[in-house]
Amino acid sequence: MTAALRITWSPRAIPLAPAAVVASGPVAARLADRLLTFADDVLLRLRGVAGRDLLVLTGESSDLPWLDGVDYLGRDPLAPGLYIPTTLEPAPAAPLLERALRRRAPQLATPLALLPPPRATTNDPLAGQPASSSSFTPGPESTDPRLHAPAAPPSQVPFVGASPFPARLVSLADARPLARARLRSWRGLA
C-alpha cells in the first residue's frame, strides 16, 4: 500500500477566486433545486459532475450559485489542474500537491477537485481555528472513473488524521454543461 500523503491546511492570506461550487448530502439536493430556478442560458454556462449525494459545478464566479452549506473552490495559478478551497492554503504547496495526487490517483483525469475534511472548510464553525491536517491514502479504483474511492462510498476518498470526516478527490474531466433535464434526473424528478 502507498504511504499516506500528509496535507496541512491553513488560512489563505488572499482567497482564490471562486471557480467551482461543491455540495454534498442534503445540501447537494438543495443546490440542484436552486439550480432548477436558474434561466437556461445561465445553466448552460455552468458545467458539472454528480455522484450519489455529491454535486460539483464549475463556471465563472459570477455564475456560481450562492447557498448556505456549499463550499467554493478555486484554482491556484501554479496548479491549474487542481481545484482547492478558496480560503485555504495546502501544504505541500498546490503545485507539489497536484503532482503528488496525479501520481497517486493516475486513473483520474484532470482537472481534479480536492475537498478537504469538513473541519477544514470555510463553512464550518471551526474554520477560524488553527490549521488542520489530514492525509490522503490512495486505494483501488472505484467503479466510477471520475471518483476515487478506496473502501468508501463511491464519491469519497478517506482522509485520516486530524479529522474523522471523509474527503473526496473528484475528477472534473467529464463535467458537462448543465441542462434542466439532467438536473431533474439527478434529483429523481425526471
Secondary structure, DSSP 4 states (H G I P E B T S, - for coil): -PPPEEEEEEE-SSPPPP-EEEEETHHHHHHHHHHTTS-HHHHHH-EEEEETTEEEEE--GGGS---TT-EEEEE-TT-TTEEEETTEEEES-HHHHHHHHHHH-TTSPSSEEEE--GGGSTTSTTTTSSPEEEEE---SPPSSTTB--TTS-TT-B-EEES--S-BEEEE-TT-EE--HHHHHHHHT--
